[in-house]
Amino acid sequence: MGNYMLYLQLGLMGVIIYLFMFRPAQKKAKAEKEFKEALKVGDKVVTIGGIHGKLTELGETTIVIETMSGKLKLDRSSLSIEKTVALNAKKA
């Protein structure tokens, strides 16, 4: 009887760890992927460093944004999803 309770507790801990740690990370990764796939030329974006600009070119792993001081070529991973969504929500 004692072994079954131990296995039940371990299984319950595994479920809790999955629900509170792994599931939110999977959701965030999915949201990031969908965001980056939905990008198109002309979108206004914000980088992790806080640079605001408009997308002028989209490459496989890079982007080019136009800022007030010129064009910058950046890695796609440098975009901030939260800041870009917040920026576009203000304008809508």
Backbone as a ProteinNet text record, in pm:
[ID]
protein_1_A
[PRIMARY]
MGNYMLYLQLGLMGVIIYLFMFRPAQKKAKAEKEFKEALKVGDKVVTIGGIHGKLTELGETTIVIETMSGKLKLDRSSLSIEKTVALNAKKA
[TERTIARY]
81.9	0	86.5	196.9	284.3	349.1	386.5	449.6	353.3	227.6	129.9	111.5	110.1	96.5	218.1	335.4	456.8	450.3	411.3	399.6	292.5	184.7	78.2	126.9	201.1	254.5	356.4	443	541.7	473.1	370.5	295.4	226.2	168.7	101.9	202.6	319.4	424.4	467	477	513.1	409.9	283.3	176.4	182.6	203.6	210.6	329.6	443.7	562.2	534.3	471.3	438.9	346	241.7	142.3	197.8	287.6	336.5	470.1	544.4	674.6	682.9	651.6	673.9	563.2	440.2	328.2	334.6	358.7	370.3	486.4	597	710.9	675.6	600.1	556.8	462	371.8	278.3	353.2	452.8	529.6	608.3	668.3	743.9	651.7	532.5	436.3	394.7	369.9	331.7	443.1	568.5	682.3	693	675.3	683.5	575	451.9	340.6	364.8	419.7	449.4	550.7	657.6	763.9	720.9	629.7	578.8	480.8	414.6	314	375	503.8	566.2	558.7	538.7	537.8	601.5	645.9	708.7	607.5	653.4	568.2	522.3	538.3	500.2	591.9	534	614.8	655.3	784.9	838.3	927.3	953.6	1044.5	1142.3	1270.6	1370.5	1381.3	1451.5	1475.1	1547.8	1633.5	1706.9	1626.5	1502.4	1416.2	1418.9	1478.2	1482.2	1350.6	1286.8	1160.6	1190.1	1117.8	1136.5	1028	1038.4	944.5	1019.7	961.8	1025.5	1031	1150	1163.5	1204.2	1270	1310.1	1300.4	1258.2	1251	1335.4	1434.8	1514.9	1480.3	1548.5	1524	1557	1672.2	1713.6	1738.2	1729.7	1756.8	1640.1	1639	1541.3	1615.3	1555.2	1606.8	1494.3	1526.2	1426.3	1476.1	1381.2	1413.9	1378.7	1479.2	1459.8	1476	1462.7	1478	1621.2	1716.9	1856.1	1909.1	1826.5	1870.3	1820.1	1880	1838.6	1934.9	1878.6	1958.2	1925.3	2027.8	2008.3	2025.8	1922.9	1922.5	1883.8	1915.4	1871.5	1724.3	1647	1504.8	1482.5	1573.9	1557.4	1571.3	1611.8	1627.7	1496.4	1388.7	1259.6	1196.2	1133.6	1061.6	913.6	862.2	721.9	631.9	659.8	574.8	570.6	686.9	692.6	627.4	646	586.3	434.5	385.3	239.3	181.8	250.3	203.6	203	305.1	314.1	197.6	172	65.3	-72.5	-85.4	-214.5	-249.7	-148.7	-171.6	-227	-176.5	-213.7	-350.7	-394.6	-523.4	-641.3
-119.4	0	126	124.3	240.9	277.5	178	204.6	272.5	233.5	294.4	442.3	475.2	616	697.5	637.9	705.7	731.8	632.1	648.3	750.4	750	847.3	988.7	1006.6	1138.9	1184.4	1094.4	1130.3	1166.3	1090.6	1120.8	1255.6	1284.9	1412.7	1528.1	1508.8	1611.6	1633.9	1525.6	1537.7	1617.7	1593.8	1668.2	1815.6	1844.9	1983.7	2055.2	1989.2	2049.6	2079	1986	2006.4	2126.5	2134.1	2240.6	2378.9	2387	2517.6	2558.6	2464.3	2500.3	2479.9	2362.9	2331.3	2383.6	2376.2	2419.3	2568.5	2658.2	2800.3	2829	2757.7	2777	2734	2625.5	2580.3	2681	2737.4	2837.7	2961.5	3004.5	3122.8	3097.4	2980.7	2947.3	2943.6	2892.2	2886.5	3027.6	3114.8	3252.8	3326.6	3305.1	3367.6	3321.4	3192.6	3137.9	3197.8	3204.5	3261.2	3408.7	3482.2	3624.6	3643.9	3566.4	3583.6	3538.7	3442.1	3399.6	3501.5	3578.5	3674.6	3809	3828.6	3956	3980	4107.1	4143.2	4281.1	4309.7	4438.4	4549	4652.6	4764.8	4761.7	4648.5	4638.8	4725.4	4785.9	4861.2	4764.9	4766.2	4672.7	4744.7	4676.1	4724.5	4611.3	4644.6	4543	4527.9	4424.2	4402.1	4521.3	4586	4702.6	4831	4825.7	4943.2	5027	4976.5	5051.2	5031.7	5142.5	5140	5157	5085.3	5100	5030.7	5043.3	4980.7	4876.5	4757.3	4650.9	4688.1	4677.4	4703.6	4578.1	4484.1	4357.9	4245.1	4128	4008.3	3899.2	3852	3739.6	3616.1	3507.4	3383.1	3398.9	3457.8	3474.2	3620	3710.9	3851.9	3938.3	4060.9	4160.9	4292.1	4381.1	4516.3	4608.9	4696.9	4794.2	4934.4	5020.2	5159.3	5240.4	5310.9	5396.9	5541.3	5633.4	5774.9	5807.4	5724.4	5752.8	5666.7	5584.4	5501.7	5359.5	5272.3	5132.1	5048	4949.6	4858.3	4714.7	4633	4490.9	4419.1	4342.6	4276.6	4130.6	4054.2	3915.9	3914.1	3818.3	3810.1	3792.7	3726.9	3702.1	3828.8	3939.6	4064.1	4139.7	4090.1	4156.6	4123.4	4221.4	4202.4	4185.9	4068.8	4041.8	4128.1	4131.7	4206.1	4354.8	4414	4556.3	4588	4502.1	4524.4	4513.4	4415.1	4399.8	4520.8	4565.6	4681.1	4807.3	4824.9	4941.1	4940.5	4826.2	4817.8	4823.7	4784.8	4792.9	4938.9	5020.6	5162.8	5234.2	5198.3	5267	5224.7	5104.5	5053.6	5110.2
0	0	0	73.9	84.3	-47.9	-128.3	-256.8	-354.5	-349.1	-438.4	-407.1	-282.2	-241.8	-286.4	-275.8	-320.8	-470.2	-547.5	-692.7	-729.1	-656.1	-679.6	-651.6	-542.3	-509	-613	-656.1	-758.8	-890.1	-926	-1048.1	-1038.9	-924	-903.4	-909.7	-853.8	-860.6	-1005.6	-1081.5	-1222.4	-1300.3	-1274.2	-1341	-1302.9	-1177.1	-1131.1	-1194.3	-1198.6	-1261.2	-1407.7	-1477.3	-1618.3	-1634.7	-1553.3	-1567.9	-1536.3	-1438.7	-1396.9	-1458	-1515	-1570.4	-1720.9	-1766.9	-1907.9	-1998.6	-1957.5	-2041.7	-2074.5	-1976.8	-2011.6	-2106.7	-2091.8	-2181.6	-2323.4	-2336.4	-2467.7	-2532.1	-2453.1	-2505.4	-2553.7	-2475.8	-2513.6	-2641.6	-2653.7	-2774.2	-2896	-2880	-2990.1	-3030.7	-2932.5	-2961.7	-3035.1	-2994.3	-3061.1	-3205.6	-3227.4	-3363.1	-3452	-3400.6	-3477.9	-3507.2	-3409.3	-3428	-3539.8	-3535.8	-3634.9	-3773.9	-3781.8	-3911.7	-3969.2	-3883.6	-3928.2	-3968	-3947.6	-3982.1	-4132.3	-4167.7	-4309.2	-4325.2	-4444.7	-4473.6	-4444	-4375.5	-4340.1	-4195	-4126.8	-3985.6	-3900.3	-3798.1	-3701.7	-3591.1	-3558.4	-3460.4	-3360.3	-3248.3	-3145.2	-3115	-3104.4	-3072.5	-2921	-2879.7	-2737.1	-2676	-2754	-2705.6	-2706.1	-2755.6	-2752.9	-2879.4	-2986.2	-3111.7	-3185.3	-3221.9	-3295.3	-3443.4	-3527	-3669.7	-3748.8	-3881.4	-3972	-4054.8	-4065.9	-4143	-4290.5	-4349.1	-4492.2	-4568.3	-4500.8	-4563.8	-4462.4	-4510.7	-4426.7	-4490.8	-4417	-4462	-4380.5	-4410.1	-4336.8	-4188.8	-4159.5	-4019.9	-3982.4	-4079.6	-4052.7	-4099.8	-4050.2	-4092.1	-4113	-4189.4	-4203.2	-4160.6	-4064.3	-4021.1	-4053.4	-4083.9	-4111	-3987.7	-3935.8	-3820	-3864.9	-3772.9	-3808.2	-3849.2	-3806.9	-3839.9	-3953.4	-4013.2	-4124.8	-4111.7	-4194.6	-4193.7	-4110.7	-4041.1	-3959.3	-3997.8	-4012.1	-4036.9	-3903.8	-3864.7	-3735.1	-3749.2	-3648.6	-3640.3	-3600.4	-3653.7	-3619.9	-3469.9	-3403.5	-3259.9	-3176.3	-3237.8	-3162.8	-3146.5	-3206.6	-3191.9	-3057.9	-2998.8	-2872.7	-2904.3	-2877.8	-2907	-2819.8	-2689.8	-2597	-2631.3	-2658.3	-2688.5	-2822.3	-2922	-3053.1	-3045	-2974.4	-2959.4	-2885.8	-2781.3	-2705.7	-2792.9	-2874.5	-2963.9	-3062.8	-3123.8	-3223.3	-3159.5	-3033.5	-2964.4	-2933.5	-2904.3	-2876.1	-2997.7	-3115.2	-3237.9	-3288.8	-3247.9	-3298.5	-3224.5
[MASK]
++++++++++++++++++++++++++++++++++++++++++++++++++++++++++++++++++++++++++++++++++++++++++++

